[in-house]
Amino acid sequence: MAEISLMGVTAIICQKDNSIWKNIDDSLCRLEILKSEKDSKFRLVAISTDNRCIFNKWVRTNSNISKCSDLFLEIKQVSSQSSTTDFIGVNFAYKEEVEKFYNCFSKCIETLQNQRELYIQQQKLGIANGADQLSRHSISISSSISFDGGLNLLANSGGIPPPSISTGTFSDLPLPPPPTNYYDNHTGLPIDLNSLPPPPPVVVITPSSSSPPKANTKVNTHHSVGFRLPPPAATTTTALTTAAANLNLGSSQTPINGSPPVEGSLTSSSSGSTAGNALQDLFAPPKPGVSITTTTIRVSANNTESTIMKTSSGRKSIRARSSTAADQQKKTIGKKDGLAISLQNVEGLQNIAENLEDETLNLLDLVNEKVVNPSLTNNNVFMQSIQKLYEHLQILFILSAESAKTHHGAKIVQQITSLLARGPSQNEYFSGISPTYQWYNLDEVNSSVAGIHNLQYVKKNLIPTIAHLSTAVRVLGLQASLEVDWMSRNKSSEPEKIVVQLAALSRELINAMVRLMAATTSYCSVCNSINTLKAESPSNINRIRSPSTADLVNIWDELKQLKTPLPTIPKDGSILKVTLNQLLLLLTSETNYDSKFMKTFITTYQSFASPGLLFSKLIERFNVPDWYSKDRQKILTIQQRVIVVLKYWIENQSSDFDQDVIDQIYYFIDHTLATSSDGYGGLAKQLRELLDLMIQDREVKFELLFQMPGRISFQEDSILSPIELFSEWSPQFIAQQLTLIDFSIFKEIEPRELLNQNFNKPKFKYRSPNVMRLINRSTQFSFWVAMTILMDGKKEKRLKNFEKFCDVAKHLYKMNNFNTLMSLIAGLNLTPVHRLKKTKKKLSSSATSMLDDCEKLFSSKKSFKNYRDHLASVTLPCIPYLGFNLTDLTFIEEGNPDNVSTDSSVPLINFKKRELIFQAWTDINHFQQTPYQFQVQEPLNTFLLHFPVLEEKELYDLSCALEPK
C-alpha cells in the first residue's frame, strides 16, 4: 500500500484512562501522519527508536484536535461502531513542531470532511470520484518535515466548490495495515529508523538577509536525504539558526525553553528556502522531484550564555542560571540500566520548569492588579493563568509519574494526577472559600464582620495577608520549577523521591493559590461593602466631637454631673473601676502625670474603644469649656497633655489609624493647633511631620509587602532541589535561616492582636494576623520535618535526616530560638515519626541527648518552670515560644472580667485586667527589640519561607509502609 508521509514529529504518545494520561510507551518515537495515495485515507503511525510500531490508527472525520499547552496536543475521535471515544495525547519534543502538526492534522480532518460532502454531491451529479485525481508523490520519513500537495485538489474536483466542514462521520474503517518499510527517494534503499536521530533541541530559526560566512568558519556541503520542501520564495533569504557552541547540528529546530539566539551554527539552503516558508500551508503543492542541497556553516562560540527569566510584566525571576550549549542535551532521571525518561522529556521538563515560574509570577501580577483595583470583576484572566499552571503540572506528571511507581509514596503522585485531571473550577477559586478554615474566607468575613469600622479593620489586615500568601505561591512555584529543572539534569540519586516531592509541592501550590484567591475575593468584597456604606451614609471627616448619647456622654458633661470625687490611679495594686470618660480625665490630668498609665492605656484601649472614638474623646478633652476654669495655665496644661498623648499614640501605635482617623487628625492640626493663639504652631508642625512620616513609612511597607523574594543566582553545577539542599547545607545555616524568617514574623506582632483572645476565637482571628501567621508556620514546619524524614525509603537516609534535625535543634537551642525549636520537637514527636522504633534505635548518643535536653526544657511540670527559669536567664536576641505567652494571656482573659457591674446602668471598665495584659505584652515586646545579626543565605532562605507538607493520615501511611505494624 503506497503511502505519503505528510508530517513527522518527535514525541511521546499517551492515552487517557479514567481521566488520567498514561504513556503508551515511555520511549521517544517518530509520529507520522500518512496518506494513502489511492483513496486519501489518513492515519497516525508511531514508530519507536527500535523500529516497533507502538501506535497505528485511522484519522476520522469526527476527529478533533486541541491544544492543552505549549507542548501537548489532545486528539479525540469517536468510533461509530463501538461508540467509544479515543483520547490520544501527543507530548512533543520541540515547540516549533506543535503548530505545524496541529495545522497538518486539522487539514487532514477538513479534507476528509470535504471529501465526504464532495462524494455525496458527486453521487447525486453522477461525477467520478475526485479522489482519483490525487497527486501521488512518494515522500519518505526524515528528520525534517515532508510535504504532499495533492489534497487541496479534492475541493475543486468536478467543478464543485469546496463544501463547508461537516460534522458527519464515515463508517468505521478496518484496522490500518501495519506500516511498511520506508525508502529513500534518491537511493531507493530502505531507511532504518534507528539511523534517524531526533531533531536537535537547541536551534532557533530567524529569517535574515543572505550574508557571507564570518571569518574563522568551516563550510560543509552535504546532500539531504529525500527532503521535499515548499517552493522557494520570490526573494532569496537565509535561514539563520542559532545552535549551541561547537555542536555539529544541521537541523533547524526551536528550543522549547525560548532561549534568545546566540552565536552558533548558521544553516543556509541552496534553494533559498526560508524558515518562513516552512510555516506555509503544509498542503501547498510542491514541485515533484526537488532535491535540496544544504550548506552548514559552523561558528565556534566560546562564550556561555547567562539567562535571566522574565515574566510578561518584565519583572525578573528569582532564577538566574549560567548555562552552556552542552547542558541543553543533558538527560534526566538517570538509572544504572538506562534512562527512565528520554531526551525528549529533558526538553519538556526544562520547558515546564520555566513555564511554572513565569505563570506563577503572571498570576501574582494579576492579584496585585486586583488589590489596586478591587472593582475589577472579570475573572477570566485569572482562570486562564490558573488553567495554564494546571496544564504544566499535568504534563509534568505525564512525563515523570512512572518513575515514582516503586516509591512508598506513589499514592500521593496518583492523587495529584487525579486532582490535575479534574482541572480548576470557577467555584473553587472565586467562591472566597479555601480548602481549610481561614479567617479570611468570605463566609467567615460575612458572618463575623459588620460595621464600617470592622470592615476597614479587616481590609487593613487582608492586605499583608494577601502579600504573604502571594509570597507562598511564589516560593512554592519556584521550588517546583527548580525541582523540575534539577530532575532534568540526571543528578539525583533517588529520582522517584523527587517525583513524590513534586507531587507534594504541586498540591501545596494549588492549595496556596486557592487560599490566595479566597483572600483576594474577600478583599474585593470588603472594599465594595465599605464603598456602599460610605455612599449610603457619607462620614463627615471634619467632625471633631462625638455625639452625646445615653451611654456615651461628652467628657465635660459627665464631669459636670459627677457627684463623687474622680477616682485616682491606685498605687497599691487595687482594682481601678472607671468609665471611658473618667479614664480620659486621668490620662490627661492637669495635676498628675503617669507615663506607665499612658502606655498601658494606649496599648490596651482597643479592648474597649475604637481608634476613632478615642480620638474624638481627646478632642473633647482639648476643648475646655469656660465653666470648668478661668485659669489659663490650667487650661493650657490639659491641652498639652492631650497633645502629648496624641504624639505618643502616633509614634507607637501607627497601625491603629485608618484613613478617616488620619483625615480627622490633619483637620485638628490645621484648623485648631496651627491657628491657635496659644503658641501651638511648633507642636502642630511636629505632629504634622510625624503624621507625614507615618504615612510615608506605611507606603514603603506596603510596597515591600508585595515585593517578591530577591533574585537567586546559581551556577550550572549548583544544587537546585530544595530536598537535596537540606542534605547539603549545614545544620547551623539551616537554623540561622529558620531563625531569621521566624523573627521577621515575631517582631511584627502588635499588642492589639493579643486582646480579647482574638487568636482563639474563629470569628475574630482576623484581628490577629501575625499571631495566626506564626502559629500556622510553626504547624507547617512540624509537618515538614515529619515529611522530610518519612520521604526516604532507606533506613540509613531516614536516620541521617533524623540526626540532622537533632543537630538543627542543637543550634536553635544555642540561638535562643525556642519557638522554632518547639515546632521541630513537635514534628519529631508526631505519631508517624514517633512510631519508627527501628530508626530511632540507631540514633547516636548526641542526638538522643539533645532530645532529652529539649524534653526537660519544655516539661510541663510546675507550670513549665524549667522553661520559664531558662528564659529569664537568656541573653538577647531570643524568640520565645509564643504558645506559652498566649496561654498566659488566656488565663488573664478568662480569670478577669472585662467590666465590673455597679449600681449605675453603665458598666465600669476593669482597668486592672488591662494592666495585667500590658505586663504580658511587655514580656513579648522585650524580645522584639533585639534582632538577630545573621546573614541571609540564598537560595536556602527562600526555600524555607514556605514548606510543602502532607496531611497526618498520609504521613502515617508512609510510616506504616516503612515500618509495618
N, C-alpha and C positions, 0 to 999 in steps of 0.2 A: 504494500500500500504506500504510494508516493505521498509524502507529506512535506510541508514547508514550515520552517521554524520562523514564526513571526517575532518572537521575543524570547530572550533568555536572561534569567536573573539568578543571582546567588542568594540563597535564602534557607531558612528552616521552615518546614511545613508543620502546621498544627491543626488539630481538630478539637471542636468544643464538645465536652462530655459533661452533661449536667451543669452547664454554665461555667465549667472550668476548662481552660485551654490546656491541652496536653500535646507535647511534641509527638508527631508520628514517628520521627526518627531524630535522634539527637545530633546526628552528623549533618554537616553542611552539604547542601545538594544544589544541583542545577535545575531550576524550574523553567520549563519551556512551554510556550503556547504554540501548538502545532495546528496547521490547517491542511485538510485533505485537498489534494489538487483537483479531485474529480467532483466531489459533491459539497465542498465548502463546509465540512464539519470541523469543529474546533475542539481541542481537548488540551487538558493540562497534564503534563508528564514531569515527574520529578525523578532525577537520576542522582544517586549518591556518588560520592567520590570513588567508591569501589565498584561502580557500574551496576548497582542494584536499583531496580525500579521500585521506589517506595510510594509512589502515588501515580494514579492513572485514571482520570475521569473526564467525561464529556463536558463541554461548556453548553449550557442550556439557554433557551430563550428566556426562561424565568430567572436566570442568574442575576445576582445583584452584588455589586462590589462597593465597599465603603471604606473610608479611611478612619482608623482608630487612633493613629498617632503618626509621627513623622516617619516611623519605620515599620508600621504594622498595618496591613490591609485585611479586611474580612470579606470573604466571598460566601454568599448564601444562595443556595439553589434547592428547589423542591422537586422531588421525584413524583411524577403524576401517577405512577403505578403503586408505589408504596405509601405515598403521601407523607413521606419523611423529609425533613429538612436537613441538608448537609451544611455545616458551618466549617469553612476552611480558613485558616489563618496563615498569612504569609508574612514572616518576620524577616525583613530584608537586611542584607549586609551593608548596603550602600544607599545613602539617602537619595542620590540622583536617579536611582533605578525605580524608585517608588512611583513617581509621577508618570514615567514612561510606561511602566507595567499597567498602571491604572488606566491610562488612556487607551492602551492597546486592548486590554480586556474589555473595556467599555465599548470599544469599536467592534469587537467580536460579537458582543451581545446585540448591539444595534444592527449589525449585518445579518445576524440570524433572525431577528425580528422583522427586518425589512424583507429578507428573503421569504419568510413565511407569508407576509402580506402580498409580496410580489407573486409568489407561487399561486396564491388564491386568485389574484386578479388575472394571471396568465391562463389559469384553468378556465376561467369564465370567458376569456377572449380567444382561447384556443391557440395561444402562443407557446412556442417551445420553451423548455426550461432554460432560464437565463444562466443557470449555474454552469452550463457547458462552455460559456464564454470566459470562464475564469482563466486568468493567466496561470501558467504552470512553471513558474520559476522555481527551481530547486535551490534551497538555501540551507547551508549547513549550520550546525550548532557551533558557536565560537564564544570566546570570552568577550566579544563585542556584540553589539546589537545588530540583528539581521532584519531585513525588510522584505515584504512582499507587496506588490502593488495592485493585484487584481481585484481586491474586494470591493472597491468603490464602483467597479463596472456593474455590479449587481443592480445598483439603484437605477441605472439607465438602460438596462436590457429591455427590449421590446418597446422602447419609446415611452415607457410609463414612468412618470416622475416618482422619485423616492417617496414611499408612503411614510406616515408618521409611525413612531415607535409603538409597537403593540404590546399589550400585557399578556397575550395568549401564549400557550406553551405547545411544543411538539409532544408527540407521544415519546415515551422513554426510548432512547437509543439503546441498542445492545451494548454489552460491555466493550469498551475500547480494546482493540487488539494490543498486545504488548508492543512496546516500541522496538523498532528495528534498528539495525546498525546505521550510523550516520557516516557520511562520506565527505571527504574534502572535495570541493568543486574543481580544484585545479589538478590535484594528483589522482583523484579517483580512489584513493585508499581509505580504508575505514579509520575513523577517528577514535582514539582511546580517550575516554572521558578523564581518566586519571592524568593524562598528559595536559589537560586544560586547567591551569591554575585559576583560582578565583581572581577577579579583578582586584588590583591593589587598592588599599583603602585610604590612600594618602593624597589624592590629587584633586585639585580644583580647576575647573575649566573657566577661563575668562577670555573673551574674544579681544583681539587687538590687531592692529595692522601688522602686515608681514615685515619682519626686520631681520637683518643678517645675524648669525650667531655671534655671541660675545667671544671675546678673546679667551684663550685657555680652555676651549671647549672641545669635546670629542664628538665627531659626527659619525653615526652609524646608519646605513641604509639597509632596510630589510624588506622582504616581501611578505605581506599579510596573508593569512590563510582564509580564503573564501569570504572576505568581507563584502557585503553589498550595502553601500551607503546611498543616501539620497543624492539627487543631482547637485552639483556644486552651485553655490550662489553666484549671482552675476559678478559680484566683486570678490576677488581673491583675498582671503584673510588667513590669519594664522591662529591655530588653536593653542592658546597658552595653557600649559598645565603646570601647576606647582606640585612638586614632589618633595619628599624628604631628602635631606642631604645625602649624596653619594649612593642612593638606591637605584638599582638598574631596573626601572619600571617603565613600561611603554604604554600602558593602558591609561585612558583618561577617565578618572572617577573622582567624585566629590567626597571629601571626608565628611562623615556624618557629624562630626563634632563642630563643623562650621568654622574651622581654624582659618585665619586670614592667609592669603597667599604668601609664600616665602620663596626665596630664590632656590630653584631646584632644577628639575628636568623640563625641557621645552620640546614638545612634540608638534611637528608640522606635517601636513599631508600634501603629497604632490598633486592631488586632485583639487586642492583648495577648499576642501570641506571644512566647515567651521563647527565649533561647539554649538552654535546657534542652530545649525542645520539639523543636528541630532535631535532637536526638540520639535522638528516639524512633524506633521501628521505621519504616523508610522505606516499608514495605509497608502501614502502617496506613491504612485508607480515609479520605481527606479528604472534606469536603463539596464537591460539584462546584460550579463556577462562582463560587468565592470570589475576589474581588479584594482586594488588600491595599493600603492607603494607609500610607505610612511617613512619619514626621516625623523630620528630621535636625536636631539642634541642634549647632552647631559652636562650640567653646570655644577662644578664642585662648590659646595657651600659648607664652610667650617663653623658658621655661627649657629648657636642654638636659639630657639625661639622662646621668648618669655610671654606667656599667655595670661592675660588677666580677664576673667569673665566679667561681662556687664549685663545688667538687666535691661529690659525695654525702657526703663526710666533713666538709664545711663548711670545708675549707681554701681559702684564697684563691688565685686563679690568679695567675700572673705577669702575665697580660694584663689591663690595665685601660684602657678607652678611653672617651673622651668623644665621644658621638655625638648627632647631631640627627636629626629625623624624615626630613628630605630625603635623608640619607645612605642610608636603607634602600631607596631606589629607584635608587641608582647602578648602572649597568650594569657588565658585566665584559668583560675581554679585548677592548678596542676595536680595530677596524681602520678604515682610512680609508674603506673602502667599506661599512661597516656593522658589525653585531655578529657576532662569531664564536660567542658563546653568549648565549642570550636572557635576558630579565629573570627568567624562572623560574629559570635557573641561578644568577643572583646570589643569590637566596634560598637555593638548595640549597648553594652554596659557603659562604655565611656560616654556615649550619647545620652543615655538615661541619667548618668551622674550629673552631667552639665544641665540637662533639662530640668531635673529636680530642683537644682539650686536656683536656676533662673525663674522657674514658675513659682516657687515659694516667695521669692522676692517680689514677683509681679503681684501675687495675692496680697502681700503686705502693703504694696503701693496702693492697691485698691482700698484696703482697710483704712489707710491713712487719709485717703481722699474722702472716705465716708465719714470719718471723725471730723474732718474740717467742714464738710457739708452734709450734716445729718439728714437733710431733707431729700437727698437722692433716694429714689425708690426702685431704680432698675437693678434687679439682682442678676440679670442675665450674664453680665461680665464676670461676676463672682463665680457663677456656676460654670462658665466656660473655663476659667482658671482652675477651679477645683476638679472639673472633669479631666483636664489635661494631666493633673497630678495623679489622678486615679489611673489613667491610661498608662502613664510612665511606670507606675508601680506595678500595674498588671503585667506589662511586658517584662518588667524586671523578673517577676517570679515565673513567667513562661520560660525565661532563659535559665533560671537558676534553681527552681524548686526541686528539680530532680536530684540535685546534689545533696539535698538535706534528707533524703529518704532514710538513710541509715542513722540519723541523729535521733536521740531520745526526745527531742523537742519538735519532731517533724509535724506533730499535730498542730502546733502553732502556725507553721507555714500553711497548712491546709486551711486553717481558719481565716488567715489574712487573704488567701487566694479567693475563698468564697466571698469574703467581705468586699473585695475589689470587684469581683464578677458582678455583684449586685449593683455597683455604681452608686454615686451620690444622689440624694433626693433633695428637692427644694424644702420639704418639711423638716428634714433632718438638720439642714444648715441655716434655715431662716425662720424657724419657729421660736428662736430665742431660748431653747432648752438644750443643755449639754447632756451627755450620757449619764453623768452622776450629778448629785446635788451640788449646786454652786449658788452662792449668794447673789450672783449677777444674772442668774436665769430670769427670763422675762416674767414667768409666772410668780416667782418669789418677789420680784420687784413690784409687780402689780398688786400682789396681795398684802404686802407689808409696808409699802411706802405711800403716804398720802400727804398732800400739802406742798406748797411750792418750796418751803424751806427744806423739807426732807428730800424732795426731788433734786434740788440743787446740791444737796449733800451727796446723794447717790451719783449724780453727774460728775462731781468733783472726784469721787473715788473710782469711778469707772474709767476715767482717762488713764491713770497709771496702770490699772488692771489690764486694759487693752494693750498698753505698751508692753507689759511683762508677758502677756500671752503671745504677742507678736514676736517677742524675743524667743519664746519657747518654740514657736513654729519655725522661726529662722534657724535656730540651733539644731532642732531635730531634722529639718530639711538638709542642713549642711552635713550632719552626721550621716544621714542616709546616703547623700551624694558622695561623700568621701569614702564611706564603707563600700559602695559600689565601685568607685574608682580603684580602691585598694584591691577588691576582689578581681578586677580585670588585670592585675599585674602578676598573678600567679606566684605570690609570695607568702600566702597564708598556708600554714601547715595543716589547718583544720578548716577547709572551705565550708563544710557543712555547718559548722558553728557560726560562721559569718552569715550564712543564709538565714539561720534561725534568728540571729541577732537582728538582721534586716527586717524580718517579719515583726519582731517586737518594736523596732524603730518605726516601721510603717504604720502599725496600728496606733502607736502613741502619737505619731504625726497627724493621723486622721482625727484622733480624739482632741488633739490640741487645736486643729482647725475648727472643729465643731465648737469647742469652748470659746475660741476667739470670735467666731461668728455669733455665738449666743451673746457674748458681752457687747459686741458691736450693735446687734439688733436691739438689745436693751438700752444701750446708749441713745440710739436714734429715737426710740420710743419715749424715753425720759425727756429728751430735748424737745420733742414735739408736744409733750404734755406741759412742759414749762412754758412754751410759747403760747399754747392755748390758754393756760391760766392767766398769763400776763395780758393776753388780748381781752379776756373776759373782765379782769379787774386790774387794770394797769396800776402799778405801785407808784407812789409819789416819792421820788428819790430825794426830794428836798425836805422830807418830813424829819423834824428834829425832836418831836415829842411823841411818846407812846399814848394811846388812848386810855382814858380813865375808865375802868370797869369795876364791877363789884369785887372781883377777886384780884385785880391788878390795878391798884390806885397809884396816883402820882406820888413820888417820894415825899414831896413837901406837904402834900395833903395828908399823908399817913403820919408824918412827923407832927403836924399840927393837931391831929386827932389823938395822938398817943397820950394815954392817961398815966402810964407808968414810965419811970426813967428808962432811957435807951440802954439795952444790955451792953456790957463791956466784954472785951476779949478775955476769956478766962486764962489765968496763969497756972492754975493748979491741976489742969487736965480734965476739968469737969466739962459736961456737955453744953455746947452753945446752941440754943434753940431760938432761931430768929426767922423773920420773913426776908424775902429778897430785898425789899427796900431798906430794911434795917442793916442787911449785910453791906449794901452800898454806902450807907451812912458811916458804918465802921471803917469801911475801906478807904473813904476819903475824909476821915475825921480831921477837923481843924486843930484838935488838941493832941491826938495820939497818932503816931505813925509806926506801923508794924510791918516790916518788909516780908517776914515769913508768912504773915496773914495774907498779904497781897499775892505772894507766889502760890500759896495754897488755893486761894480763890480763883486766880486766873487759870491754874492747872485743872481745876475740877468743876468750874462753873457750868460746863456743858451737861452735867448730870442733872441740872435743874433749870437751866435757861439757855436760850439760843444766842448766838453772837449778835444778831440784830436787836434782840431785846436788851442785852447787856449794854450795847452802845446807846440805845435810846435812854436807858436809865442814867448813864454817865452824862448825857446831855441835859437830862432833867436836873441832875445834881449840880451841873455847871451853872445853870441859870438860877441863881439865888434870888428868891423873891424879896421884895422890900420889907415885908413884915418880919422876916427872920432876924435881920440885923442891920443896923446902920453903920456898924464898924467896918470901914473899908478894908482894913488889913485882914480881918476875919474872913470877909468875902473872897479876897484875893488868895488866901491860904487854901480855902476849899477848891477854888478853881484850879490852883496849881496842883493840888492833889489829884484832881481829875486828869489833868494833862500828864502827870507822872504815870498814873495807871494806864492811860491810853498808850503812852510811849512804851512802857514795859510790855504791854499786850502785843503791840505791833512787832516789837523786836523778838519776842519769844514764842508767839503763837501765830505766826503769819499765815498758816494754812487755815485758820478759822474764818478768814474773811472771804465771802463771795462778792460778786461784782456789785450787788445792791448795797452792801455794807461799805465797800470801798468808796462808792459814789457818795454815800452819806458822810463819810469821814472827810472826803475832799470838800464837800459843801460846808461842813463845820469849820474846816481850816480857812477856807477862802472868805466865808461870809460872817464868821464870828471872831476867830482869833486874829486874822490878818487885819481886820477893820476895827479891832478893839482899841480904845484909848488908854488901856491899862498896860501897854508895853509888851503885848504878846506877839509882836511881829517876828522877833527872833525865834521864839518857840514854834510859831506857825511855820517858819521856814524849815526848822529841823524836822518837824513832823511830816511836812510835805516831802522832804528829801528821803526820810525813812520809808514813806509810802511808795515813792517812785522806785527806790532801791528794791523794795519788796516785790513790786510788780515786775521789775527787770529780772530779778532772780527767779521768779516764778516762770517767766517766759523762757529763760535759759534752761531751767529744769525741765520744762515741757518739751523743749527740743531734744534734750539729752535722753528723755524717756523713750522717744521714738527713734533714737539713733541705734542702728543695728550694731552688733559687736564689730570691732575693728578687723581689718583685713589680716588674714594669716598668710604668711609667706612660707613656702617649704620647697625643698629640693626634690628632685625626681626620686631619690632614694629614701626620702623621708617616709616614716610610718604614718599612714593616714587613718587607719582603722581605730575608732575610739576604744574598742575592746582590746585591740593589740597595744594601744598606748598605755592602758592601765598596767600591762605587764612590763612595759619598757621604762616608764617613769619611776623615779624613786619614791618610796613612801613619804619622805619628807616633803617633796614637791607637791605630791597629791594632797597632803594635809594642809600645806600652805594655801593652795588654790581653793580648797574647800572652805578654809577659814576666811579668806578674802571675800568670797561670794556670800557666805552666811553673815559676815559682819556688815556687808553693804545693805542687807535687808534689815538686820537687827537695829542698826543705827537710825533707820527711817521710822521706827515705831514711835508714835506720838501718844501723849497721855490720854487724849480723848478716846483712843482705841481701847483703853482698858476700863472705861467707865461702864457702869450698869451691866457688867458681864456680857457686853455685846458679842464677844468672841464665843460665848456659849449658847447664844440664842439664835436659832436659824434665821429668824426674821430681821435680826439686827446685825448680822455678820458683815453687812456692807459698811458698817461703821468701824470695822477693824481690818482694813485691807492688808496692812503689812503684817499684823499678827497672824492672819489666816495664811498669808503667803509663806511665812516662815514655818508654820505648822505643816502646811502641805508639802513644802520642800523636804522637811525632816522625814515625813512619812514616805515620800517618794525615794529619798536616799536609802532608807532602811530596806525597801523592797528591791532597789537596785543592787545593794550589797548581796542580798539573798540570790538574786538572779545571776549575778556575775559568778558566784560560787557554783550554782546548780547548772550553769550552762555547759560546763566541761564534763565530758563523758569519762575521762580518765581520772582515776583517783589521785594520781600524782599531781595533776594540774589543779584539781579542786583543793588539794592540800596546800599547794603553793599560793593560790589565791586567798585561802583562809588565813594563812600565816601573814600574807602581805597586808590584809585588812587589820590584823593584830598589830603589825608594825605601824600602819597609819594611825591606829588608835593610840599607840605609844607617843607619837609626835603630837597628836591632838591634845593629849594629856599635858604634855610639856608646854604647848602653846596656850593652855588655859581655855581651849575651845570646848566647853563642856556640853554645849547644845549639839554640835555635830558628833561629839564622842558618844553621847547618849543615843543618838539616832543610829550610829554604827553598831553599838552593842545590841540595840533593839533588833537590827537586821540579822545579826548573828544568832539571836535568840528566837527568831521566828521558827515556828514548828517545822517547816520544810528543811531548814538548815540544822536546827537543834537535834533532829532525829538521825542525822548522819553519824551514827556511832562509830562506824568503821573508819570514817575520815577523821573524826575528832580524836580517835585513839592515837593517831600518828602525829598529832601536833607536838611541836618542840616544847621544851620546858619554858623557854622565854615567852612563847605565845600563851601557854597555859597560865603563866604567872601574870601576864598582862590582863588576861580575862578575869583572874581572881582579884587583882587590884581594882579593876573597874566595878566588879560586883560589890566589893567592900565600900567603894566610894559612893555608889548610888543605892546603898542599902536603905530600906525604908524604916529601919529601926529608929525609935525615938525621934520620929518626925524628920527623918533624913539628917540626923545630927552630923554624921561624918561629912556629908557634902557641904552642909552649912558652915561647919568649922573650917573646912578646907577653903571654901570660897572667901571667907573672911580674911584669910591669910595670904591670898594670891596677890601678885603684883600685876598691874595693868600692862598691856591690854588683856582683855578677857571677854569671852562670850558666855554668860551664864546659861544654864539650862532653863529655857523660858517656861517650861512646864511647871517648875516649882513656883515661879513668880505668879503665874496665872492661878495656881492652886491657892496661894496666899490671898490673892485678890478675891477669889471666890469665897473664901472663909469670911473676909471682911464684908463682902456684899450680903452674904446670907445671914451673918450674925449681927448686923446692924441695920435698923430701918432707915429708909430714905428720909422720912418725915416723922415728926413727933406730934401726936394728937394733943389738942388743947381744948379749953372750954370755948374758944372762939371758933368760928366757922372756917377760918383759914388755917390749914396745917402749917406747922413751922418746920423749917429746914434743919435737919440734923447735921450740923457742920462738923461735929466730932468725927462722923464717918468719913467726911471729905479729908480731914486731917490724916486719918489712917491710910486712905487711898493715896494721898500725896506722899506719905512716907514710903509706901510700896513702890510708887513711881520713882522716887528719888533713888531707891536701891537699883532700879533698872537703868535710869539715866546716868548714874555714876559710871557704868561700864560703857556707855555710848560715847563718852568724851575722848577716849584714847584709842585711836585706830591702830591697826597693825601696819608694819612697815615692809611687808613682803612685796616682792616684785611680781607682776603678772607674768605668767609663763604660758605662752601660746604654742600650740593650739589646745593645750590641756585645760586652760581656764574656760575657754569657750565650750569645750565638750562637757565640762562639769556643770554648766549652767542649767542643763535640763537632762533628765535621765529617761531612757526607755525602760519601762517596767512591765512586769507580768502580774496578773491577779494571784491572790494567795492560793486559790484552787489550782491554777496552772503550775505554780511553784511546787505545790505538794505533789502533783502528778510527775513533775520532773524528778523530785526527790525519791518517789517510790520507784521510778524507772532506774534510778542509780543504785538504790539500796532497797530492794523489795522488802515488804513486811515479813 
